[in-house]
């Protein structure tokens, strides 16, 4: 749900996300996302680099660039190319990353453009993405994993945080309950009221309640791990899971 450029049918991306959705997520993303601080911490520690290394990360569908900002802050010699299809998100990203002039490049892209990664100059040491790839259908995810593996430098990583498709009704019910409970807790902790939680319910943000929104096409975690391995990634694994949101990925051989 982080961001999505309007797309045409048949591209593997569903048209639905608009600038209004972007603004809602800018305003309330920290409440609507289970464990954003935990997600940032996981990405930072899973990158296959040392703190003082110089390297390039591409943040796919960066949204307001909260993950890009965390990486730039943690790694003083890192460079980030942050891609998004929402003008609203990119405008916010400029402000959020204002402390890092010369270290971040913000640019628009379209998920359905299956050569966007080839337009990035230089070596890419990691691709990261948060809450976006579930907008691709299953074949679209498989093609993306294959393309990103080819584009990565040796020893690089693909790290994803995303919604996953539950494989059983009991799991779906648990994801609904867990996401609602976490959002209620975050609403109180971060805003001092339940107003944000009530908006979460009113806008039916919890995908797992009906799993019917055409914009959302999450795939089972087990299948995505298989697709990553088939694309050539090694040490493929899931690293974190909370309320239907998982961090998973793999590494490219350094030889």
N, C-alpha and C positions, 0 to 999 in steps of 0.2 A: 503493500500500500504506500510505500514511500514516495514514488513518483512514477508517472507514465505519460508519455507523449501520445496524443490521439493517433490512432492507427487505423489502417484499412483492414477489412476482413481478409482472412486468408494469409496473414503474416505471422500467425502464432501469438498475436497480442490482441486483447479485446479492447474496443473503444469504449471508454466510460469515464476515466479519470479526467478531471478538469481543474482549472485554476482555483475554484472554490474548495475542492478537496485538498489541494496543496496548502491553502491558507489554514484550513482546519488542522491539518497535520503539523504545520509550523506552530500553531498556537497550543496544541494539545498533545503533540507527539510523545512528550515525556510521560504523559499520563496514559496514553493509549498503548504504548509499547511496554510489554512486560520486561523489566530489568534492563533499561537502556544502559545504565552504568556498567552492569555486568557484561553486556554485549561489547561495549567499548573495551573493557579490560581484556576480554577474551581475544578480540581481534588484535590488540596491541601485543599480547604475549604469543599469539600463534604465528605472527609474521616471522619468516625464516631469516631474520637479520639481527645484527647486534646494534646496540643503541647508537654507536658512533658511526655506523655505516652510511654511505651515500647510496640511495636507491630510489626507485620510482614505483609508486602505487597508482593504479587506476581504480577509482571509485565509481562503479557502474550504477547509474540512477542514484546519485548522491543525495537527492533531496536538498535540504538546507545545509548539507555538508557537515553535520555533527560528527560523523565518523571520520571524515577527512580531517576536521579540526583536531580531533583526539589523536590521530596518527601524527600530524605535524607537531603537536605539542610534545608527544612522547619521544619522537625521533628528530633531533635538531637538524639533521642533514637529509631528511626525507624530502622528496618532491612528490606532489600529488596532482594527477590529472583527474578532475572531477566532472563527470558527465551527467546531464539531466535534460529531460525534455520539457520541463515546466519553467517558464519565465519567472513565475512567482518564486519557485524554489531557488533558482539561480540568483535572483536578486537578493534573497536572504543569505545565500551562501557567500556572496561578496562581502556582506557585513560581518558574518560569523568568522570568516577567515582573514579579516583585515590585518591581523597581527603578523601575517606571514607573506609579505610582499615578495614576489619573485620565486616563491616555493610552491605555489598552486596555480594551476591553469583550469579555469572554469569554461566549459563549452557545452553547447547543446548537442543532443544526439537523438536518434530514433532507434528504439529497440529492434524495429523490423529491418533496419539497415544491417545486413549481415556481413558488413566489412568495416564496421565502425572501429574495431580494434586495430585494423591495419592503417588507420589514419593517425595513429598516435606515434610520435617520433621517439626513436631511441628504444633501449631495452626496457621491458616491463618486468619488474621483480615480483609483483603481486597484483592480482585482481581481487577486489573486495566488492561486496554488494550487500545491502541491507534492505530487506522487505520490498523487493522489486521483482526478482526472477520468477516468482509465482504468477506473474502476469503472462508468462510464456506457457504455451501448451507443452505437452511431453516431448514431441519431436523438436520443438523450438529449444527446449532446455538441452536436449542431447546435442543438437548442432552447436549451441553456444559453448558447452563444455569442450567439445572437440576443437572449436576455433580458438578458445582461450588457451588451451593447452599448447597448441601450435605457436601462439604468439608469445607465450611466457619465455623468459630467459631460463636457462638451466638452473635448477635449484629453487625456482620460484614457487608461488602458491596461489591457489584459488580458494578464497574463504567467503562463505555465504552465510548470512542470517536470513531466515525466511519462514513463512508459514509452511507447515507440512500437512499432507492429507492423512486424516486418521483412517485406520484400517478396520475399525470395529465401532459399532454404535456406542459401546461403553466408553471407548476412548474419546469419541466425539463429545459425549455428555461431560466427561471429565474436562476436556479442553474448554468447553463453554463455561463450566463452573469456575475453573482456575483463572481464566482470563477475566471474567467478570469480577471475581474476588480481588485480584491484583489491581485492576483498574479502580475499583472502589477504594482500596487502601491508598493507592497513589494519589487519587483525587483529594482525599483528606490530607495526606501528608504534604502535598505540593501546593495546594490551593486553599486549604483550610475549610473546604466545603465539599458537598457532593455534586456541585453544578457540573463539573467536567464529566463525572461518572454518568450523570443523567443525560448529558449530551451523547456520550458513548452509547448508551442504550437507545436513545431517541434516533440516532443516525444509523442504528443497526451495524455498528462497526465490527462487532464480534462475528467474524465469518462463520464460525462453527455452529452458530444457532440454526442456520438454514443451509449453509454451504451452497447457496443458489445464485450468488452474484456472479454474472458472467465475466466480470473483470478479473476475478480471482480463480486461478487454475493451479492450485498447489498440487504437487505430486507426492506420493509416499516417500518417506525418507529412505527406506531400503532401496527403492528403485533409483533414486538420485545417486546414492552411493555406488550402485552398480554402474550407472552411466558415467560417473566420474572415473571409475576404474577402467571402463571400456575406452574412455577418451585418452587414457595413458597416465592418469594421475596415480601416484603411489601414496602409501600411508593414508589412504582414504578413511575418514572416520567422521562420526558425529561427536562434537566436543561440548555441547551444552544444549539443554532442552528445558523450556518453561512454557506452559500454557499454549501448546501448539506451535511455538516458535523455536526453531533449532538453529544452531551454528554447526556447519559441516563443511567439508572441503577436502583438498588433497594437495600434494606437492609434486613438482616435476623433478625427475631425476637430475642430479647435478653432474652427471657424467655424459 
